[in-house]
Amino acid sequence: MPLDVHAAKVLEMIRLSGRPPYETLAPAEARQFSRNARAVLAPEPPEMGAVRDIKIGEGGAIPARLYRPLGSAPNAALPALIYFHGGGWVIGDLDTHDVVCRQIANGSGAAVVSVDYRLAPEHKFPAAVEDAIAATAWIAAHGATLGIDTARLAVGGDSAGGNLAAVVALDARDRNGPKLIQQVLVYPATESTMSHPSHERFAEGLLLTRPTMKWFLGHYLRGAEDLADWRVSPLRATSLADLPPALVLTAGYDPLCDEGEDYAARLAAAGVPVTRVRVEGMIHGFLTMGKLIPATNEAVAMIAAALKIAFAR
């Protein structure tokens, strides 16, 4: 299938804007470009029942943002999605993914807790993993103070955030952590050796290129030895059995497409209920581009619908 015409227009806009490739920038500069893109690519933030910034984790060390859907009763204990934003573990924050979290909350009728985990290179692996695990455990233990039903928790994220969500689910299984009833993995990074064929098919010319992916990993990892750690590459986990049901969404024109689909196939082979969806013609990062790409809003609605079903089980 050809590249989606709306995605092609986004790529052309980026080219005409003169935005330098991330791998030519310092991390702080790249973060600012990422924040600036929000005004161009994201829809207007929808009205919510409530939105507030909070501190979670031991000692309130981890910033987060709590969303309650429009029309929800203020005192109702809602199911919740714990969300980890994308950005290669280097860029992205609560604001870059604010609209997506709002849309998912309103569409699913659930709360969303967006977690602002520590970023590299200031905080290299495993800092982001530690924050994601700690945030999930803290929310499960303190849900009552947040108006959350801790018997109905899900984890999710896009790209690097999808990686973190997958790792949190594995860690919760292995260390008797919070019981999770769903994982939502949107074009997740699951094998960081960049060895799947899609890394060659889409090495250049798209939003996420091979040099950009190397730049992200170079900032995130302490050294090449980290590549073998399943917390970097969850495809390397010994077993994917007994994990929560998963929605795995990939993009047809994405270097991470094959590793995401490989992870979904391994989940299914291990007996985990999996819904696999490839958004044909779409580029990496499209989840935050709903102002210009109609397929984005369809994907977000699909995520919200899957969560609504999972939380009703």
VOKOLBA-212436 format. One line per field, with one value per residue (C-alpha): residue in three letters; residue number from 0; x, y, z. Coordinates in nm, 3 decimals, m for minus. Example, Ala and Ser with C-alpha at 12.3 -4.5 7.8 and 13.67 -1.06 7.14 Angstrom:
BEGIN
residu	c(Ala; Ser) $
num	c(0; 1) $
c1	c(1.230; 1.367) $
c2	c(m0.450; m0.106) $
c3	c(0.780; 0.714) $
END
This chain:
BEGIN
residu	c(Met; Pro; Leu; Asp; Val; His; Ala; Ala; Lys; Val; Leu; Glu; Met; Ile; Arg; Leu; Ser; Gly; Arg; Pro; Pro; Tyr; Glu; Thr; Leu; Ala; Pro; Ala; Glu; Ala; Arg; Gln; Phe; Ser; Arg; Asn; Ala; Arg; Ala; Val; Leu; Ala; Pro; Glu; Pro; Pro; Glu; Met; Gly; Ala; Val; Arg; Asp; Ile; Lys; Ile; Gly; Glu; Gly; Gly; Ala; Ile; Pro; Ala; Arg; Leu; Tyr; Arg; Pro; Leu; Gly; Ser; Ala; Pro; Asn; Ala; Ala; Leu; Pro; Ala; Leu; Ile; Tyr; Phe; His; Gly; Gly; Gly; Trp; Val; Ile; Gly; Asp; Leu; Asp; Thr; His; Asp; Val; Val; Cys; Arg; Gln; Ile; Ala; Asn; Gly; Ser; Gly; Ala; Ala; Val; Val; Ser; Val; Asp; Tyr; Arg; Leu; Ala; Pro; Glu; His; Lys; Phe; Pro; Ala; Ala; Val; Glu; Asp; Ala; Ile; Ala; Ala; Thr; Ala; Trp; Ile; Ala; Ala; His; Gly; Ala; Thr; Leu; Gly; Ile; Asp; Thr; Ala; Arg; Leu; Ala; Val; Gly; Gly; Asp; Ser; Ala; Gly; Gly; Asn; Leu; Ala; Ala; Val; Val; Ala; Leu; Asp; Ala; Arg; Asp; Arg; Asn; Gly; Pro; Lys; Leu; Ile; Gln; Gln; Val; Leu; Val; Tyr; Pro; Ala; Thr; Glu; Ser; Thr; Met; Ser; His; Pro; Ser; His; Glu; Arg; Phe; Ala; Glu; Gly; Leu; Leu; Leu; Thr; Arg; Pro; Thr; Met; Lys; Trp; Phe; Leu; Gly; His; Tyr; Leu; Arg; Gly; Ala; Glu; Asp; Leu; Ala; Asp; Trp; Arg; Val; Ser; Pro; Leu; Arg; Ala; Thr; Ser; Leu; Ala; Asp; Leu; Pro; Pro; Ala; Leu; Val; Leu; Thr; Ala; Gly; Tyr; Asp; Pro; Leu; Cys; Asp; Glu; Gly; Glu; Asp; Tyr; Ala; Ala; Arg; Leu; Ala; Ala; Ala; Gly; Val; Pro; Val; Thr; Arg; Val; Arg; Val; Glu; Gly; Met; Ile; His; Gly; Phe; Leu; Thr; Met; Gly; Lys; Leu; Ile; Pro; Ala; Thr; Asn; Glu; Ala; Val; Ala; Met; Ile; Ala; Ala; Ala; Leu; Lys; Ile; Ala; Phe; Ala; Arg) $
num	c(0; 1; 2; 3; 4; 5; 6; 7; 8; 9; 10; 11; 12; 13; 14; 15; 16; 17; 18; 19; 20; 21; 22; 23; 24; 25; 26; 27; 28; 29; 30; 31; 32; 33; 34; 35; 36; 37; 38; 39; 40; 41; 42; 43; 44; 45; 46; 47; 48; 49; 50; 51; 52; 53; 54; 55; 56; 57; 58; 59; 60; 61; 62; 63; 64; 65; 66; 67; 68; 69; 70; 71; 72; 73; 74; 75; 76; 77; 78; 79; 80; 81; 82; 83; 84; 85; 86; 87; 88; 89; 90; 91; 92; 93; 94; 95; 96; 97; 98; 99; 100; 101; 102; 103; 104; 105; 106; 107; 108; 109; 110; 111; 112; 113; 114; 115; 116; 117; 118; 119; 120; 121; 122; 123; 124; 125; 126; 127; 128; 129; 130; 131; 132; 133; 134; 135; 136; 137; 138; 139; 140; 141; 142; 143; 144; 145; 146; 147; 148; 149; 150; 151; 152; 153; 154; 155; 156; 157; 158; 159; 160; 161; 162; 163; 164; 165; 166; 167; 168; 169; 170; 171; 172; 173; 174; 175; 176; 177; 178; 179; 180; 181; 182; 183; 184; 185; 186; 187; 188; 189; 190; 191; 192; 193; 194; 195; 196; 197; 198; 199; 200; 201; 202; 203; 204; 205; 206; 207; 208; 209; 210; 211; 212; 213; 214; 215; 216; 217; 218; 219; 220; 221; 222; 223; 224; 225; 226; 227; 228; 229; 230; 231; 232; 233; 234; 235; 236; 237; 238; 239; 240; 241; 242; 243; 244; 245; 246; 247; 248; 249; 250; 251; 252; 253; 254; 255; 256; 257; 258; 259; 260; 261; 262; 263; 264; 265; 266; 267; 268; 269; 270; 271; 272; 273; 274; 275; 276; 277; 278; 279; 280; 281; 282; 283; 284; 285; 286; 287; 288; 289; 290; 291; 292; 293; 294; 295; 296; 297; 298; 299; 300; 301; 302; 303; 304; 305; 306; 307; 308; 309; 310; 311; 312) $
c1	c(0.000; 0.136; 0.229; m0.082; m0.135; m0.184; 0.132; 0.317; 0.201; 0.329; 0.669; 0.675; 0.580; 0.867; 1.107; 0.995; 1.016; 1.389; 1.374; 1.714; 1.728; 1.722; 2.059; 2.218; 2.078; 2.151; 1.878; 1.746; 1.707; 1.534; 1.289; 1.197; 1.134; 0.915; 0.712; 0.676; 0.533; 0.235; 0.074; 0.101; 0.012; m0.216; m0.587; m0.722; m0.731; m1.083; m1.271; m1.230; m1.403; m1.082; m0.711; m0.446; m0.072; 0.036; 0.348; 0.364; 0.614; 0.799; 0.852; 0.654; 0.957; 0.777; 0.563; 0.240; m0.088; m0.426; m0.716; m1.078; m1.321; m1.591; m1.915; m1.752; m1.876; m1.615; m1.615; m1.640; m1.358; m1.264; m1.057; m0.730; m0.474; m0.118; 0.040; 0.406; 0.479; 0.702; 1.015; 1.304; 1.355; 1.512; 1.230; 0.857; 0.674; 0.331; 0.247; 0.351; 0.100; m0.163; m0.425; m0.384; m0.437; m0.743; m0.892; m0.831; m0.985; m1.297; m1.334; m1.289; m1.466; m1.156; m0.898; m0.555; m0.238; 0.040; 0.383; 0.671; 0.954; 1.317; 1.479; 1.819; 2.100; 2.072; 1.923; 2.033; 1.882; 1.742; 1.610; 1.303; 1.224; 1.260; 1.026; 0.767; 0.765; 0.761; 0.482; 0.266; 0.321; 0.248; m0.076; m0.187; m0.119; m0.269; m0.551; m0.814; m0.652; m0.670; m1.026; m0.899; m1.029; m0.704; m0.870; m0.897; m0.555; m0.397; m0.062; 0.011; 0.237; 0.374; 0.723; 0.963; 0.652; 0.528; 0.860; 0.815; 0.457; 0.567; 0.849; 0.615; 0.380; 0.667; 0.804; 0.460; 0.422; 0.767; 0.775; 0.414; 0.344; 0.011; m0.248; m0.291; m0.585; m0.467; m0.157; m0.172; 0.147; 0.156; 0.446; 0.653; 1.032; 1.089; 1.429; 1.687; 1.956; 1.767; 1.801; 1.448; 1.405; 1.181; 1.483; 1.638; 1.317; 1.253; 1.606; 1.574; 1.319; 1.064; 1.014; 1.208; 1.523; 1.802; 2.042; 1.775; 1.709; 2.082; 2.091; 1.809; 1.971; 2.312; 2.172; 1.958; 2.194; 2.499; 2.678; 2.628; 2.588; 2.246; 2.108; 2.085; 1.878; 1.511; 1.418; 1.566; 1.457; 1.149; 1.152; 1.448; 1.242; 1.263; 0.885; 0.589; 0.334; 0.082; 0.088; m0.218; m0.417; m0.259; m0.355; m0.049; m0.078; 0.193; 0.246; 0.309; 0.590; 0.782; 1.127; 0.976; 0.693; 0.848; 0.967; 0.626; 0.454; 0.711; 0.632; 0.260; 0.321; 0.528; 0.260; m0.001; 0.223; 0.261; m0.117; m0.176; m0.492; m0.367; m0.534; m0.288; m0.354; m0.122; m0.222; m0.119; 0.047; 0.121; 0.444; 0.602; 0.477; 0.139; m0.052; 0.010; m0.077; m0.455; m0.495; m0.355; m0.389; m0.742; m0.609; m0.478; m0.823; m0.942; m0.650; m0.714; m1.081; m0.975; m0.752; m1.031; m1.280; m1.039; m0.990; m1.363; m1.412; m1.117; m1.239; m1.589; m1.469) $
c2	c(0.000; 0.348; 0.601; 0.768; 1.103; 1.286; 1.133; 1.233; 1.593; 1.589; 1.469; 1.741; 2.005; 1.893; 1.903; 2.252; 2.379; 2.315; 2.126; 1.958; 1.583; 1.497; 1.325; 1.661; 1.827; 1.830; 1.654; 1.982; 2.126; 1.811; 1.828; 2.184; 2.094; 1.807; 2.040; 2.296; 2.032; 1.985; 2.313; 2.212; 1.843; 1.783; 1.867; 2.115; 1.959; 1.825; 1.926; 1.685; 1.601; 1.692; 1.725; 1.778; 1.742; 1.518; 1.366; 0.990; 0.729; 0.715; 1.069; 1.207; 1.177; 1.116; 1.385; 1.264; 1.397; 1.253; 1.274; 1.198; 1.172; 1.419; 1.326; 1.109; 1.149; 1.327; 1.058; 0.754; 0.498; 0.466; 0.205; 0.352; 0.336; 0.411; 0.573; 0.613; 0.864; 0.801; 0.988; 0.744; 0.770; 1.112; 1.349; 1.378; 1.478; 1.523; 1.802; 1.631; 1.352; 1.555; 1.542; 1.167; 1.100; 1.324; 1.147; 0.802; 0.899; 1.047; 0.763; 0.482; 0.637; 0.556; 0.763; 0.802; 0.861; 0.991; 0.930; 1.173; 0.925; 1.038; 1.096; 1.013; 1.104; 1.277; 0.955; 0.651; 0.302; 0.167; 0.496; 0.512; 0.146; 0.200; 0.500; 0.314; 0.018; 0.239; 0.456; 0.154; 0.001; 0.331; 0.386; 0.031; 0.095; 0.446; 0.431; 0.528; 0.870; 0.922; 0.798; 0.487; 0.131; m0.060; m0.387; m0.246; m0.122; m0.125; m0.007; 0.143; 0.366; 0.449; 0.377; 0.401; 0.421; 0.098; m0.056; 0.059; m0.068; m0.412; m0.419; m0.315; m0.601; m0.851; m0.720; m0.729; m1.093; m1.195; m1.006; m1.041; m0.680; m0.511; m0.719; m0.566; m0.651; m0.502; m0.372; m0.129; m0.123; 0.134; 0.085; m0.043; m0.074; m0.440; m0.533; m0.259; m0.424; m0.278; m0.616; m0.657; m0.604; m0.297; m0.108; m0.152; m0.095; 0.239; 0.348; 0.694; 0.954; 0.911; 1.072; 0.799; 0.706; 0.463; 0.744; 0.892; 0.555; 0.511; 0.858; 0.768; 0.440; 0.600; 0.844; 0.587; 0.294; 0.280; 0.057; m0.219; m0.474; m0.324; m0.444; m0.798; m0.690; m0.783; m0.451; m0.283; m0.553; m0.730; m0.968; m1.124; m1.213; m1.586; m1.625; m1.407; m1.640; m1.530; m1.164; m0.939; m0.937; m0.699; m0.458; m0.418; m0.143; m0.093; 0.146; 0.022; 0.270; 0.240; 0.100; m0.055; m0.228; m0.575; m0.593; m0.482; m0.748; m1.006; m0.924; m0.962; m1.299; m1.418; m1.308; m1.502; m1.809; m1.795; m1.806; m1.436; m1.294; m1.042; m0.801; m0.708; m0.406; m0.264; 0.085; 0.058; 0.354; 0.520; 0.656; 0.622; 0.881; 0.938; 0.897; 1.262; 1.400; 1.395; 1.751; 1.653; 1.272; 1.127; 0.775; 0.901; 0.966; 0.626; 0.460; 0.650; 0.552; 0.189; 0.208; 0.364; 0.098; m0.184; m0.040; m0.001; m0.369; m0.476; m0.274; m0.421; m0.782) $
c3	c(0.000; m0.082; 0.180; 0.319; 0.145; 0.475; 0.621; 0.305; 0.354; 0.713; 0.594; 0.329; 0.589; 0.809; 0.514; 0.412; 0.770; 0.767; 1.094; 1.131; 1.192; 1.560; 1.535; 1.452; 1.765; 2.134; 2.335; 2.480; 2.128; 2.005; 2.296; 2.207; 1.843; 1.962; 2.186; 1.907; 1.674; 1.903; 1.794; 1.429; 1.443; 1.743; 1.753; 2.005; 2.354; 2.418; 2.731; 3.021; 3.345; 3.525; 3.454; 3.716; 3.748; 4.034; 4.188; 4.227; 4.339; 4.666; 4.788; 4.495; 4.273; 3.942; 3.775; 3.619; 3.483; 3.578; 3.333; 3.417; 3.127; 3.050; 3.227; 3.493; 3.849; 4.061; 4.328; 4.100; 4.114; 3.748; 3.569; 3.453; 3.176; 3.290; 2.986; 2.887; 2.611; 2.313; 2.211; 2.201; 2.579; 2.504; 2.401; 2.474; 2.790; 2.943; 2.699; 2.376; 2.446; 2.628; 2.352; 2.298; 2.669; 2.675; 2.373; 2.518; 2.851; 2.693; 2.445; 2.696; 2.993; 3.199; 3.379; 3.223; 3.423; 3.198; 3.350; 3.300; 3.344; 3.348; 3.009; 2.865; 2.835; 3.173; 3.307; 3.110; 3.113; 3.339; 3.485; 3.259; 3.331; 3.704; 3.692; 3.484; 3.723; 4.032; 3.895; 3.815; 4.159; 4.333; 4.140; 4.221; 4.591; 4.609; 4.359; 4.612; 4.656; 4.279; 4.227; 4.049; 4.068; 4.110; 4.014; 3.660; 3.555; 3.209; 3.078; 2.740; 2.540; 2.199; 2.063; 2.358; 2.575; 2.420; 2.513; 2.874; 2.889; 2.766; 3.021; 3.304; 3.214; 3.215; 3.544; 3.708; 3.604; 3.724; 4.053; 4.163; 4.077; 4.008; 3.827; 3.483; 3.263; 2.931; 2.756; 2.465; 2.260; 1.980; 1.734; 2.028; 2.032; 2.122; 1.975; 1.994; 1.782; 1.482; 1.309; 1.168; 0.793; 0.833; 0.968; 0.624; 0.424; 0.597; 0.683; 0.527; 0.421; 0.698; 1.037; 1.220; 1.027; 1.099; 1.203; 1.433; 1.596; 1.655; 1.813; 2.051; 2.152; 2.185; 2.440; 2.622; 2.664; 2.888; 2.637; 2.380; 2.659; 2.740; 2.406; 2.541; 2.844; 2.800; 2.962; 2.653; 2.408; 2.549; 2.253; 2.433; 2.741; 2.804; 2.799; 2.705; 2.861; 3.124; 3.024; 3.001; 2.676; 2.427; 2.154; 1.932; 1.675; 1.413; 1.122; 0.768; 0.693; 1.018; 1.093; 1.408; 1.220; 1.200; 1.561; 1.685; 1.480; 1.586; 1.950; 1.883; 1.717; 2.011; 2.255; 2.058; 2.036; 2.415; 2.456; 2.526; 2.363; 2.108; 1.871; 1.596; 1.377; 1.114; 1.000; 0.639; 0.475; 0.807; 0.955; 1.298; 1.543; 1.380; 1.707; 1.798; 1.451; 1.463; 1.334; 0.994; 0.970; 0.985; 1.051; 1.383; 1.519; 1.399; 1.579; 1.901; 1.886; 1.839; 2.147; 2.353; 2.238; 2.324; 2.671; 2.726; 2.643; 2.861; 3.159; 3.124; 3.138) $
END
